[in-house]
C-alpha cells in the first residue's frame, strides 16, 4: 500500500467500488486516513515490513461507521449502519502455505471470534486473501460454494470451506460462471491460481448479483481485485441533506486593518456605545453578524484531499500509462512487454518522488503565510 493510496482510490472511483478490503498494507499503526478521490482507509498493522489489513470506504459511508475492531495485523472489521441495515465488513489475511500451523490456527481463531461477536441478524461480508485454493467443483460442499473455483483444493482451501460451513456462509466467487481468466486472483509468471475470496452469509447470497476478478489493473503487482455487486434490501427512508457549516474567518482579526474595521463597524452596529449592553444574547448576535460582514465566511465546500495534496497531472498520466502496460503484459507475456511495464513502474516511483519534493519546496517558500502554517501542521499530524 505504501505510496499507492491515491492510485488505489482512483481505481475504486473508476470501477465504481464503494467498499474494499485490502491486505499486506504494511503500514504500522491503527488509524484512518484519506487516500484521495473521496475515499478513506481504516487500517491496522504492527510491522511496516509485513502483514497489515485495512478497509477502504467511500467518504459518504464514513459517517455510517459505528464500530471499528482491529483484532490483529491479519484480521479487522468495520460495522456500518446503512439505511437501517447493519453491515459488517471483515478484512482478513491468512498465513501463507509455508507458515507454522500455530500461526494459521491463531488466524482462524481470531476470525471465529469476530464472527461470533456479530448478531445473526446482521449482514457480514468478508474480503480476504485466504492463501488457499478451494478448488473447482463442489461435490459434498454444495451448501457453501458453487462449482467455479480454480484447479485443485489444498489443505488451506479446506480450512476456508470448513469455516464457511461452521459460520453458515457462502464462498461468493465460486457461484458465478466466468472464464478462468476472470476467476484467477493471483498471477505470477506462469503460476496462476485463486486465493482471494469474498464470503457472505448464505441467507444474503440473493443480494449479490455478480462477482468477478478485475484484470488489467496495476495497483497490486500479482494479486487482482475481486469485485461483487451487492444490493442491500433496506427499508426506504429519505436521507437528510448534510451541509458543511460555513464559519466566520475570525483569524483575520490578527491583521491590524481588519481588527480596526471590525471595531468601527461593531461600534456602529451597537449604536455608538462603548460599553456593551446587558443583554448578552443580543450583543453576541450583533458581534457574529458584524464578523460575517467584515471578515467574511468560509465557502462551506469539502476540503481538498489531505493525504494527496502533492498529486499532479504528471503523476496521474504516468500511472495511467503503467496501468495500460500492465494490461498489455497480461494479454501477451513477452519479455518486451514485461520490460516496458517494469520501466513504467520505475517511472511512476520517480514521478511520485519528484511531485512530493516539488510540493515540499513550495510549502517551504510559504511557511511564513497562514496557509503554509496550516499545511505544515497537517503534515505533522499525518506522521503522528
VOPAGU-2260 file (C-alpha; in pm, 1 decimal, decimal comma):
REM VOPAGU-2260
SITE   aa  ch    i         X         Y         Z
SITE  UNK   A    0       0,0       0,0       0,0
SITE  UNK   A    1     290,5     235,6      68,7
SITE  UNK   A    2     288,1     512,3    -193,5
SITE  UNK   A    3     -13,3     365,7    -373,9
SITE  UNK   A    4    -303,9     509,2    -177,5
SITE  UNK   A    5    -413,7     762,6    -439,5
SITE  UNK   A    6    -370,0     511,1    -722,3
SITE  UNK   A    7    -595,7     270,1    -532,4
SITE  UNK   A    8    -854,1     544,5    -475,6
SITE  UNK   A    9    -856,9     635,5    -845,1
SITE  UNK   A   10    -910,3     271,2    -937,7
SITE  UNK   A   11   -1202,6     241,7    -694,3
SITE  UNK   A   12   -1357,9     558,5    -834,7
SITE  UNK   A   13   -1314,1     439,3   -1193,7
SITE  UNK   A   14   -1450,1      90,8   -1117,7
SITE  UNK   A   15   -1733,4     229,3    -901,5
SITE  UNK   A   16   -1625,6      31,6    -592,5
SITE  UNK   A   17   -1765,0     170,1    -264,3
SITE  UNK   A   18   -1601,5     -63,7     -10,1
SITE  UNK   A   19   -1273,4    -253,1     -48,3
SITE  UNK   A   20   -1086,5    -492,1     182,4
SITE  UNK   A   21    -708,0    -468,4     146,8
SITE  UNK   A   22    -426,4    -686,6     276,0
SITE  UNK   A   23     -49,0    -659,4     309,9
SITE  UNK   A   24     -83,2    -285,0     370,2
SITE  UNK   A   25     249,0    -279,2     559,1
SITE  UNK   A   26     152,3      38,8     741,3
SITE  UNK   A   27     230,9      47,9    1111,3
SITE  UNK   A   28     -37,0     184,7    1341,7
SITE  UNK   A   29    -414,1     189,5    1379,6
SITE  UNK   A   30    -559,7     492,2    1211,5
SITE  UNK   A   31    -795,8     618,9     943,7
SITE  UNK   A   32    -660,0     838,3     668,5
SITE  UNK   A   33    -784,0     998,0     348,1
SITE  UNK   A   34    -622,9     846,4      37,1
SITE  UNK   A   35    -776,4    1090,7    -209,1
SITE  UNK   A   36   -1061,6    1094,4    -462,6
SITE  UNK   A   37   -1316,8    1082,6    -180,0
SITE  UNK   A   38   -1200,4     759,1     -11,1
SITE  UNK   A   39   -1081,3     682,2     341,7
SITE  UNK   A   40    -869,7     389,1     460,6
SITE  UNK   A   41    -914,1     232,6     806,2
SITE  UNK   A   42    -608,2      16,8     873,9
SITE  UNK   A   43    -409,3    -176,2    1131,9
SITE  UNK   A   44     -51,8    -300,9    1129,1
SITE  UNK   A   45     224,4    -372,4    1380,0
SITE  UNK   A   46     517,6    -401,8    1140,0
SITE  UNK   A   47     595,0    -185,9     836,9
SITE  UNK   A   48     757,9    -481,6     658,6
SITE  UNK   A   49     488,7    -750,0     679,1
SITE  UNK   A   50     115,2    -816,4     705,8
SITE  UNK   A   51    -134,7    -538,9     778,5
SITE  UNK   A   52    -504,9    -522,1     687,3
SITE  UNK   A   53    -747,9    -245,1     605,7
SITE  UNK   A   54   -1088,3    -143,6     473,4
SITE  UNK   A   55   -1133,3     144,0     227,9
SITE  UNK   A   56   -1466,4     328,4     229,9
SITE  UNK   A   57   -1617,3     586,0       1,5
SITE  UNK   A   58   -1641,9     907,5     206,5
SITE  UNK   A   59   -2022,9     906,9     201,3
SITE  UNK   A   60   -2019,0     583,2     404,4
SITE  UNK   A   61   -1766,6     700,7     666,2
SITE  UNK   A   62   -2040,6     866,0     874,0
SITE  UNK   A   63   -2219,9     528,2     877,8
SITE  UNK   A   64   -1934,6     357,3    1067,7
SITE  UNK   A   65   -2047,3     254,8    1415,7
SITE  UNK   A   66   -1754,8      41,0    1525,8
SITE  UNK   A   67   -1400,2     -48,4    1419,7
SITE  UNK   A   68   -1243,5    -369,2    1556,3
SITE  UNK   A   69    -870,5    -401,6    1499,7
SITE  UNK   A   70    -809,9    -758,4    1616,1
SITE  UNK   A   71    -460,2    -816,0    1475,5
SITE  UNK   A   72    -247,3    -734,2    1172,9
SITE  UNK   A   73    -434,5   -1018,7     998,0
SITE  UNK   A   74    -797,5    -950,1    1096,4
SITE  UNK   A   75   -1005,0    -633,3    1136,1
SITE  UNK   A   76   -1370,4    -539,7    1090,5
SITE  UNK   A   77   -1598,2    -238,7    1047,0
SITE  UNK   A   78   -1965,3    -220,6    1142,9
SITE  UNK   A   79   -2178,7      18,3     935,4
SITE  UNK   A   80   -2543,8     112,1     952,8
SITE  UNK   A   81   -2681,8     176,4     603,6
SITE  UNK   A   82   -3044,3     288,8     598,8
SITE  UNK   A   83   -3130,8      74,9     898,6
SITE  UNK   A   84   -2929,5    -230,4     786,2
SITE  UNK   A   85   -2626,1    -341,1     988,8
SITE  UNK   A   86   -2337,4    -439,5     759,7
SITE  UNK   A   87   -2015,5    -588,2     898,1
SITE  UNK   A   88   -1714,4    -574,9     665,0
SITE  UNK   A   89   -1424,4    -802,2     763,0
SITE  UNK   A   90   -1077,0    -787,6     607,9
SITE  UNK   A   91    -851,9   -1090,8     653,4
SITE  UNK   A   92    -503,2   -1202,2     556,1
SITE  UNK   A   93    -435,5   -1571,3     622,6
SITE  UNK   A   94     -81,0   -1703,2     675,8
SITE  UNK   A   95      86,1   -1846,2     366,7
SITE  UNK   A   96     120,5   -2218,1     298,7
SITE  UNK   A   97     471,1   -2240,8     448,2
SITE  UNK   A   98     383,7   -2072,2     779,7
SITE  UNK   A   99     364,0   -2257,5    1111,3
SITE  UNK   A  100      38,0   -2440,0    1190,4
SITE  UNK   A  101      10,5   -2243,8    1516,5
SITE  UNK   A  102       2,6   -1914,6    1323,4
SITE  UNK   A  103    -267,7   -2049,1    1091,0
SITE  UNK   A  104    -479,4   -2168,6    1382,9
SITE  UNK   A  105    -445,0   -1828,4    1551,3
SITE  UNK   A  106    -577,3   -1657,5    1235,5
SITE  UNK   A  107    -882,9   -1885,0    1215,1
SITE  UNK   A  108    -945,2   -1844,4    1588,2
SITE  UNK   A  109    -944,2   -1464,1    1550,1
SITE  UNK   A  110   -1181,4   -1484,9    1253,8
SITE  UNK   A  111   -1412,4   -1717,2    1450,9
SITE  UNK   A  112   -1420,2   -1470,0    1741,2
SITE  UNK   A  113   -1513,0   -1181,3    1511,9
SITE  UNK   A  114   -1795,6   -1382,9    1356,7
SITE  UNK   A  115   -1926,5   -1499,5    1694,0
SITE  UNK   A  116   -1943,7   -1138,2    1815,0
SITE  UNK   A  117   -2176,8   -1037,8    1528,5
SITE  UNK   A  118   -2553,5   -1086,2    1586,2
SITE  UNK   A  119   -2706,6   -1337,0    1344,8
SITE  UNK   A  120   -2947,5   -1079,2    1202,7
SITE  UNK   A  121   -2666,9    -855,9    1072,3
SITE  UNK   A  122   -2508,0    -876,9     726,2
SITE  UNK   A  123   -2147,1    -992,6     704,1
SITE  UNK   A  124   -1911,2    -964,0     407,6
SITE  UNK   A  125   -1557,5   -1099,9     437,0
SITE  UNK   A  126   -1295,2    -996,3     183,3
SITE  UNK   A  127    -973,6   -1186,7     241,5
SITE  UNK   A  128    -653,7   -1324,6      98,5
SITE  UNK   A  129    -700,7   -1674,2     240,4
SITE  UNK   A  130    -382,5   -1812,9      77,2
SITE  UNK   A  131    -572,8   -2132,8      -1,0
SITE  UNK   A  132    -738,2   -2299,1    -301,3
SITE  UNK   A  133   -1098,4   -2415,0    -255,8
SITE  UNK   A  134   -1071,5   -2580,2    -597,6
SITE  UNK   A  135   -1304,6   -2639,1    -888,8
SITE  UNK   A  136   -1628,8   -2830,6    -830,1
SITE  UNK   A  137   -1840,0   -2853,2    -515,1
SITE  UNK   A  138   -1929,6   -3219,7    -462,5
SITE  UNK   A  139   -2020,8   -3263,1     -96,3
SITE  UNK   A  140   -1994,2   -2889,2     -29,3
SITE  UNK   A  141   -2290,6   -2762,4    -231,1
SITE  UNK   A  142   -2435,1   -2572,5      66,1
SITE  UNK   A  143   -2137,5   -2333,9      97,4
SITE  UNK   A  144   -1987,4   -2298,1    -251,5
SITE  UNK   A  145   -2050,6   -2316,1    -624,5
SITE  UNK   A  146   -1864,4   -2511,3    -892,4
SITE  UNK   A  147   -1649,7   -2232,6   -1029,7
SITE  UNK   A  148   -1325,7   -2235,0    -835,5
SITE  UNK   A  149    -981,2   -2288,6    -989,2
SITE  UNK   A  150    -774,9   -2611,8   -1005,5
SITE  UNK   A  151    -739,7   -2848,3    -707,5
SITE  UNK   A  152    -823,8   -2787,9    -342,6
SITE  UNK   A  153    -539,8   -2781,4     -90,3
SITE  UNK   A  154    -530,5   -2802,2     292,0
SITE  UNK   A  155    -562,0   -2424,9     332,1
SITE  UNK   A  156    -857,2   -2422,7      91,4
SITE  UNK   A  157   -1025,7   -2692,4     300,2
SITE  UNK   A  158    -989,2   -2462,1     601,9
SITE  UNK   A  159   -1183,0   -2194,3     409,6
SITE  UNK   A  160   -1461,3   -2443,2     326,5
SITE  UNK   A  161   -1472,8   -2569,8     687,2
SITE  UNK   A  162   -1500,2   -2211,3     814,2
SITE  UNK   A  163   -1784,9   -2140,6     569,7
SITE  UNK   A  164   -1973,0   -2447,5     697,2
SITE  UNK   A  165   -1907,7   -2351,9    1058,4
SITE  UNK   A  166   -2043,6   -1999,9    1008,7
SITE  UNK   A  167   -2315,2   -2081,8     752,8
SITE  UNK   A  168   -2151,7   -1870,9     483,0
SITE  UNK   A  169   -2107,5   -1898,9     107,0
SITE  UNK   A  170   -1786,7   -1855,8     -96,7
SITE  UNK   A  171   -1923,2   -1592,3    -334,4
SITE  UNK   A  172   -1657,9   -1615,9    -611,4
SITE  UNK   A  173   -1745,9   -1976,9    -684,3
SITE  UNK   A  174   -2115,4   -1920,8    -762,5
SITE  UNK   A  175   -2063,0   -1721,0   -1081,9
SITE  UNK   A  176   -1953,4   -1885,9   -1404,3
SITE  UNK   A  177   -1671,0   -1686,1   -1560,7
SITE  UNK   A  178   -1390,6   -1779,9   -1793,3
SITE  UNK   A  179   -1082,6   -1882,0   -1596,0
SITE  UNK   A  180    -902,2   -1550,6   -1655,3
SITE  UNK   A  181   -1181,6   -1380,1   -1457,9
SITE  UNK   A  182   -1159,3   -1632,6   -1173,4
SITE  UNK   A  183    -781,7   -1623,8   -1120,4
SITE  UNK   A  184    -696,8   -1381,8    -836,8
SITE  UNK   A  185    -319,5   -1436,4    -822,5
SITE  UNK   A  186     -83,8   -1443,5   -1119,0
SITE  UNK   A  187     294,9   -1457,0   -1110,2
SITE  UNK   A  188     481,4   -1565,6   -1421,9
SITE  UNK   A  189     332,0   -1894,7   -1538,7
SITE  UNK   A  190     169,1   -1955,7   -1199,4
SITE  UNK   A  191    -198,1   -1860,8   -1171,5
SITE  UNK   A  192    -447,5   -1955,4    -902,0
SITE  UNK   A  193    -734,8   -1839,4    -681,6
SITE  UNK   A  194    -655,1   -1741,9    -321,5
SITE  UNK   A  195    -865,7   -1428,1    -264,6
SITE  UNK   A  196   -1232,1   -1478,3    -177,5
SITE  UNK   A  197   -1544,4   -1291,0     -76,8
SITE  UNK   A  198   -1774,1   -1465,0     172,6
SITE  UNK   A  199   -2119,9   -1366,5     295,5
SITE  UNK   A  200   -2399,2   -1527,9     495,4
SITE  UNK   A  201   -2583,9   -1788,3     288,6
SITE  UNK   A  202   -2912,7   -1616,3     362,5
SITE  UNK   A  203   -2787,7   -1299,5     191,3
SITE  UNK   A  204   -2647,5   -1461,1    -125,0
SITE  UNK   A  205   -2961,8   -1347,2    -308,5
SITE  UNK   A  206   -2848,7    -987,3    -259,2
SITE  UNK   A  207   -2537,4   -1049,2    -472,1
SITE  UNK   A  208   -2595,4   -1026,4    -847,1
SITE  UNK   A  209   -2237,7   -1070,0    -975,2
SITE  UNK   A  210   -1882,7   -1146,1    -867,2
SITE  UNK   A  211   -1570,4   -1139,5   -1082,3
SITE  UNK   A  212   -1199,6   -1067,7   -1089,8
SITE  UNK   A  213   -1087,8    -736,1   -1239,6
SITE  UNK   A  214    -796,7    -773,9   -1482,1
SITE  UNK   A  215    -573,6    -504,8   -1626,8
SITE  UNK   A  216    -512,6    -300,2   -1310,0
SITE  UNK   A  217    -161,7    -230,0   -1182,9
SITE  UNK   A  218    -214,7    -128,2    -819,2
SITE  UNK   A  219    -113,8    -475,2    -695,5
SITE  UNK   A  220     169,6    -648,5    -875,3
SITE  UNK   A  221      44,0   -1008,7    -853,4
SITE  UNK   A  222    -298,5   -1005,1    -687,9
SITE  UNK   A  223    -615,8    -899,8    -866,9
SITE  UNK   A  224    -915,7    -725,6    -719,7
SITE  UNK   A  225   -1227,8    -938,8    -665,1
SITE  UNK   A  226   -1547,1    -734,8    -705,0
SITE  UNK   A  227   -1902,3    -832,2    -617,0
SITE  UNK   A  228   -2219,0    -633,6    -677,6
SITE  UNK   A  229   -2434,2    -638,1    -365,6
SITE  UNK   A  230   -2771,7    -466,8    -324,9
SITE  UNK   A  231   -2883,5    -443,7      37,1
SITE  UNK   A  232   -3255,7    -496,1      89,5
SITE  UNK   A  233   -3336,1    -194,7     304,6
SITE  UNK   A  234   -3640,2      -2,2     419,9
SITE  UNK   A  235   -3659,4     313,3     211,1
SITE  UNK   A  236   -3601,4     621,1     420,0
SITE  UNK   A  237   -3545,6     975,0     299,8
SITE  UNK   A  238   -3193,9    1085,4     383,0
SITE  UNK   A  239   -3147,9    1436,2     513,3
SITE  UNK   A  240   -2904,8    1651,9     323,1
SITE  UNK   A  241   -2592,2    1724,5     523,2
SITE  UNK   A  242   -2441,9    2067,4     466,7
SITE  UNK   A  243   -2093,5    2168,2     571,8
SITE  UNK   A  244   -2114,9    2460,6     813,0
SITE  UNK   A  245   -1982,0    2795,8     692,7
SITE  UNK   A  246   -1753,8    2955,3     951,6
SITE  UNK   A  247   -1663,0    3318,2    1013,9
SITE  UNK   A  248   -1295,8    3394,6     939,7
SITE  UNK   A  249   -1217,9    3521,1    1290,6
SITE  UNK   A  250    -846,3    3461,9    1234,8
SITE  UNK   A  251    -841,1    3776,4    1017,3
SITE  UNK   A  252    -860,2    3982,6    1338,4
SITE  UNK   A  253    -485,2    3923,3    1372,1
SITE  UNK   A  254    -443,3    4178,1    1092,1
SITE  UNK   A  255    -446,7    4532,3    1230,2
SITE  UNK   A  256    -651,1    4680,4     944,1
SITE  UNK   A  257    -919,6    4409,3     976,5
SITE  UNK   A  258    -927,8    4448,8    1353,1
SITE  UNK   A  259    -973,5    4826,4    1327,4
SITE  UNK   A  260   -1250,7    4797,1    1067,0
SITE  UNK   A  261   -1426,9    4536,1    1281,2
SITE  UNK   A  262   -1405,7    4767,9    1584,5
SITE  UNK   A  263   -1559,7    5058,2    1396,0
SITE  UNK   A  264   -1838,8    4853,2    1237,2
SITE  UNK   A  265   -1922,8    4689,8    1570,2
SITE  UNK   A  266   -1942,9    5029,2    1741,0
SITE  UNK   A  267   -2178,0    5149,9    1468,2
SITE  UNK   A  268   -2391,3    4835,7    1499,8
SITE  UNK   A  269   -2418,1    4892,9    1875,6
SITE  UNK   A  270   -2539,0    5248,0    1818,9
SITE  UNK   A  271   -2210,0    5412,2    1907,3
SITE  UNK   A  272   -2195,3    5262,6    2257,6
SITE  UNK   A  273   -1852,7    5187,5    2400,2
SITE  UNK   A  274   -1994,8    4975,3    2685,3
SITE  UNK   A  275   -2171,5    4658,4    2574,6
SITE  UNK   A  276   -2544,0    4620,7    2660,4
SITE  UNK   A  277   -2651,2    4386,0    2942,2
SITE  UNK   A  278   -2844,7    4155,4    2707,1
SITE  UNK   A  279   -2565,8    3914,3    2612,1
SITE  UNK   A  280   -2767,3    3719,3    2353,6
SITE  UNK   A  281   -2841,7    4037,3    2158,6
SITE  UNK   A  282   -2480,6    4151,6    2186,1
SITE  UNK   A  283   -2346,2    3813,3    2073,1
SITE  UNK   A  284   -2567,5    3814,0    1765,6
SITE  UNK   A  285   -2452,6    4167,4    1674,9
SITE  UNK   A  286   -2088,4    4057,6    1709,9
SITE  UNK   A  287   -2145,9    3746,9    1495,4
SITE  UNK   A  288   -2328,8    3942,0    1224,9
SITE  UNK   A  289   -2059,1    4212,2    1216,5
SITE  UNK   A  290   -1790,9    3943,6    1193,4
SITE  UNK   A  291   -1964,1    3780,8     897,4
SITE  UNK   A  292   -1992,3    4114,2     714,0
SITE  UNK   A  293   -1640,5    4243,9     782,9
SITE  UNK   A  294   -1431,0    3926,3     792,3
SITE  UNK   A  295   -1628,4    3703,3     558,3
SITE  UNK   A  296   -1713,7    3333,5     592,1
SITE  UNK   A  297   -1564,6    3008,2     462,9
SITE  UNK   A  298   -1714,5    2857,5     148,2
SITE  UNK   A  299   -1853,3    2551,1     323,5
SITE  UNK   A  300   -1710,2    2335,9      47,0
SITE  UNK   A  301   -1546,9    1999,4     114,8
SITE  UNK   A  302   -1178,2    2030,2     191,1
SITE  UNK   A  303    -929,0    1904,0     -60,9
SITE  UNK   A  304    -772,0    1560,8     -11,1
SITE  UNK   A  305    -527,7    1583,8     278,1
SITE  UNK   A  306    -315,4    1281,4     202,2
SITE  UNK   A  307    -251,7    1359,5    -165,2
SITE  UNK   A  308    -204,1    1736,5    -168,8
SITE  UNK   A  309     110,1    1677,6    -378,6
SITE  UNK   A  310     -80,0    1489,1    -655,4
SITE  UNK   A  311     -45,8    1634,8   -1007,4
SITE  UNK   A  312    -129,8    1557,6   -1370,3
SITE  UNK   A  313     217,8    1416,4   -1448,0
SITE  UNK   A  314     177,8    1150,1   -1177,1
SITE  UNK   A  315    -174,3    1068,4   -1293,0
SITE  UNK   A  316     -57,0    1036,7   -1655,4
SITE  UNK   A  317     234,0     806,8   -1560,1
SITE  UNK   A  318       3,1     581,0   -1358,1
SITE  UNK   A  319    -238,9     560,2   -1649,9
SITE  UNK   A  320      45,3     450,3   -1882,7
SITE  UNK   A  321     161,1     194,6   -1624,4
SITE  UNK   A  322    -191,3      53,8   -1599,7
SITE  UNK   A  323    -214,8      14,7   -1978,1
SITE  UNK   A  324     129,3    -150,9   -1988,6
SITE  UNK   A  325      18,3    -398,4   -1718,4
SITE  UNK   A  326    -291,4    -480,8   -1921,9
SITE  UNK   A  327     -78,3    -530,6   -2233,4
SITE  UNK   A  328     159,7    -763,0   -2046,2
SITE  UNK   A  329    -131,5    -962,8   -1901,4
SITE  UNK   A  330    -261,0   -1024,0   -2253,4
SITE  UNK   A  331      76,3   -1100,0   -2415,0
SITE  UNK   A  332     352,5   -1205,5   -2173,4
SITE  UNK   A  333     654,9   -1128,5   -2389,2
SITE  UNK   A  334     985,6   -1010,3   -2245,3
SITE  UNK   A  335     946,0    -680,7   -2432,3
SITE  UNK   A  336     607,9    -613,9   -2267,7
SITE  UNK   A  337     744,9    -710,6   -1926,5
SITE  UNK   A  338    1037,3    -469,9   -1960,5
SITE  UNK   A  339     802,9    -191,5   -2071,7
SITE  UNK   A  340     583,9    -248,1   -1764,6
SITE  UNK   A  341     886,3    -260,6   -1528,6
SITE  UNK   A  342    1024,7      62,8   -1674,2
SITE  UNK   A  343     690,4     238,0   -1626,0
SITE  UNK   A  344     676,6     112,1   -1265,4
SITE  UNK   A  345    1013,9     276,4   -1203,1
SITE  UNK   A  346     899,0     593,6   -1379,5
SITE  UNK   A  347     589,0     620,1   -1159,4
SITE  UNK   A  348     805,1     596,4    -846,1
SITE  UNK   A  349    1028,8     874,7    -980,7
SITE  UNK   A  350     728,9    1093,6   -1070,7
SITE  UNK   A  351     574,7    1046,9    -725,3
SITE  UNK   A  352     905,0    1130,5    -555,8
SITE  UNK   A  353     952,3    1437,7    -777,2
SITE  UNK   A  354     595,2    1559,4    -717,9
SITE  UNK   A  355     633,1    1525,8    -340,9
SITE  UNK   A  356     967,0    1710,7    -343,5
SITE  UNK   A  357     819,5    1992,4    -552,7
SITE  UNK   A  358     524,6    2022,1    -314,0
SITE  UNK   A  359     757,5    2032,9     -11,5
SITE  UNK   A  360     971,4    2302,5    -179,3
SITE  UNK   A  361     661,2    2512,6    -244,1
SITE  UNK   A  362     549,8    2459,3     114,7
SITE  UNK   A  363     889,7    2580,9     237,5
SITE  UNK   A  364     850,4    2910,0      49,4
SITE  UNK   A  365     502,9    2957,5     201,8
SITE  UNK   A  366     595,2    2884,3     563,6
SITE  UNK   A  367     551,1    3245,8     671,3
SITE  UNK   A  368     193,3    3252,8     540,6
SITE  UNK   A  369    -112,6    3120,6     723,5
SITE  UNK   A  370    -182,0    2859,0     454,8
SITE  UNK   A  371     176,7    2736,3     480,3
SITE  UNK   A  372     145,3    2700,9     858,4
SITE  UNK   A  373    -177,2    2501,9     816,0
SITE  UNK   A  374     -11,6    2269,1     561,7
SITE  UNK   A  375     283,5    2210,6     792,9
SITE  UNK   A  376      56,6    2135,8    1090,8
SITE  UNK   A  377    -147,6    1895,2     877,5
SITE  UNK   A  378     163,9    1707,3     763,7
SITE  UNK   A  379     289,3    1681,6    1121,5
SITE  UNK   A  380     -42,4    1527,2    1230,3
SITE  UNK   A  381     -26,2    1271,8     946,2
SITE  UNK   A  382     304,1    1146,8    1084,3
SITE  UNK   A  383     191,4    1108,1    1447,6
